Amino acid sequence: MFERMDFQGGILKSHGRAYSAILLLTLYDRPKAAVKWIQSFADVFLISHAQQTSDTEKFKRTGFPSVVVSLGLSYSGAIKVGINKKDLPEDKFFVNGMRHRNSRGALGDYQVRDMDNSNPDVIIQVAGDAPEIIEAVENKIKGYREFKLAIKQATRVVGYRGFRTSKDDPSIGPFGFVDGISETRPEERLFKETFFKDSRVEDGYGALMAIRKISVDRENFTWLKNKLKSQIGPKNRPAGEIDEWAKAMIMGRFENGTPLVFQNWSKPEETWRDAINGAMDFSKDPRGNKCPFFAHVRVMRTAGSLGKIVRRSMLYQESSEAKISDYPTKRDFNGAKGMFFISYQKSISKQLIPLFKSMAKLSGKTQNAPLVDPDVVAYRNDGSHRNVELEVSPEYGGNVLRNSVTLFDHGGHEKKVKNLTKFHGGEFFYFPSKTFMLSL
C-alpha cells in the first residue's frame, strides 16, 4: 500500500532503536539559507518510511545496523523558512505553539516553560542501536556548510528507548514497563488517522508531532506505591509480589506488559503470563475491581476512544549535555530522570487535546467532596485543588483495608502535593515528506 507514498520514517512504525539524540534548532532569519540547508538535509540524511522498512529487512538478513533520521518544523520555523501559510497545516494548536495560553489551558500546563532553554524552530531525531553511530551522523549533520549558515543555536538532548520490549529487560521505578502491545490498529488505519496530504506535491504525506519533556518524581512514585501496598491483597503473599501489584495499579499493567485486568489473586501465575495483544478491555471490570480507574493505561485507553494518536517516547538522563557515548552499553533505567512524550497525529485539535482533557478530568467536583480519580501519572496539581483522592474498590484483591488514598492534601499547615510528574516544556512540529522539503 505504501510503496509509492512518501512520508518520514519512525512515525507509522517506531524506529525500534535503543538510543536517540534530539537536536532542537533555532534558525537565523535567512530564508534562502534555511531552504538550502533543509533541501541538502532531506537529500542526504532524511529516512523515509520505505527506506526504514528496507533497512529493517536488511538488518534481519545481515545484522547490518542503520539509523532513522527525521525532521520537523514548528510553525515559527516554517515561517522563517519562507513556507507560505496556505501550504502549512491549519491546526490552531500547531499555529499557536505549545506556549500559547490556549494550548496551556487545553493541556493543563499551568507553568510556562521552554524545553531545555530553547524555543525551537526545527527538531531532528537521530536513532540507532549504537551510540557511536548516532554521534557520527550528528557530527556529519553539523559539519555541513549549509547547517552553519542556517542554524543560529543548537541544543542537544540524548536518551534511549523509553519502554522495554522484552520482559527480560531491566526496569526500575516508573520506567521500563514493557510496552508496544496495546496498539491493535492495522497499518492502513494508522496511516489514515496519522497522515494528511502535503500541499504542492504528488505523493507526499505529512504528520503533526507533539513532544513534551516530563520529569518523574521517583520519591513520590515510591510513596504512592507503598501507600497502595499497605491496602491491597492477601497478606500471605510474598512482599515482592505485592510490590509488583502496587506498581501495576499505578501504571495499569505489570512490568512484563501484562494488563492489570488479567489479575487473579487466587492464581497469580496466570497474572504473570506474557503480554497479549489487544487485551486492554475494561468492559468486564466496570467497577475497577481489577484495574483502578486512576491507572495510567486505563485512563489513556478510555481517553483513546476520543482521539487516536501514535505514541512514542524517549528516556533522558540527568544532564541534557551528556555525551551519548557516555551512556552504558545496556540501557540503565537507574540513570533516567524523565522522558519525552512524543505523539504523531493528523489533528492536534481533534486527537491529542481531547485525550489530554480526559486524562486530567476529575469527578466528585462538589464543595465538600474531594476530587477523585485523575490519571495518577499525568495529573499535576497547581495548588488550586485542596484534596484529590484515588478510589480503590473495596473488592480489590479481595482484601482492602480502606477504599481511598489521599494523593494531594492541602489541609492543615503543610502542603502535601504528590505530583508524580513535572512538565518541562514542549512544542508542536510539522513532519512533511522529503518531496515537500525538496520542493521548497
Stockholm file with secondary structure:
# STOCKHOLM 1.0

chainA/1-440         MFERMDFQGGILKSHGRAYSAILLLTLYDRPKAAVKWIQSFADVFLISHAQQTSDTEKFKRTGFPSVVVSLGLSYSGAIKVGINKKDLPEDKFFVNGMRHRNSRGALGDYQVRDMDNSNPDVIIQVAGDAPEIIEAVENKIKGYREFKLAIKQATRVVGYRGFRTSKDDPSIGPFGFVDGISETRPEERLFKETFFKDSRVEDGYGALMAIRKISVDRENFTWLKNKLKSQIGPKNRPAGEIDEWAKAMIMGRFENGTPLVFQNWSKPEETWRDAINGAMDFSKDPRGNKCPFFAHVRVMRTAGSLGKIVRRSMLYQESSEAKISDYPTKRDFNGAKGMFFISYQKSISKQLIPLFKSMAKLSGKTQNAPLVDPDVVAYRNDGSHRNVELEVSPEYGGNVLRNSVTLFDHGGHEKKVKNLTKFHGGEFFYFPSKTFMLSL
#=GR chainA/1-440 SS CCTTCBCBTTSSSCCCCSEEEEEEEEECSCHHHHHHHHHHHHHHTCCBHHHHHHHHHHHHHHCCCCCEEEEEECHHHHHHHTCCGGGSCCCHHHHHCTTSHHHHHHHTCCSCCCBTTBCCSEEEEEEESSHHHHHHHHHHHHHSHHHHHHEEEEEEEEEEESSCSSTTSCCBTTBCCCCSCSCCCCHHHHHHHHCEECSSCSSBEEEEEEEEEEEECHHHHHHHHHHHHTTSSCTTSCHHHHHHHHHHHHHSBCTTSCBGGGCCTTCHHHHTSCCCTTCCCCTTCTTCSSSCTTCHHHHHHHHHTTCCCEEEEEEEESCTTCCGGGSCSSCCGGGEEEEEEEEEESCIIIIIHHHHHHHTCCBCCSSSSCEECCCTTTCCCCSCCSEEEEECCTTGGGCCSCSEEEEEECCTTSCEECCSEEEEEEEEEEECCHHHHHTC
#=GC SS_cons         CCTTCBCBTTSSSCCCCSEEEEEEEEECSCHHHHHHHHHHHHHHTCCBHHHHHHHHHHHHHHCCCCCEEEEEECHHHHHHHTCCGGGSCCCHHHHHCTTSHHHHHHHTCCSCCCBTTBCCSEEEEEEESSHHHHHHHHHHHHHSHHHHHHEEEEEEEEEEESSCSSTTSCCBTTBCCCCSCSCCCCHHHHHHHHCEECSSCSSBEEEEEEEEEEEECHHHHHHHHHHHHTTSSCTTSCHHHHHHHHHHHHHSBCTTSCBGGGCCTTCHHHHTSCCCTTCCCCTTCTTCSSSCTTCHHHHHHHHHTTCCCEEEEEEEESCTTCCGGGSCSSCCGGGEEEEEEEEEESCIIIIIHHHHHHHTCCBCCSSSSCEECCCTTTCCCCSCCSEEEEECCTTGGGCCSCSEEEEEECCTTSCEECCSEEEEEEEEEEECCHHHHHTC
//
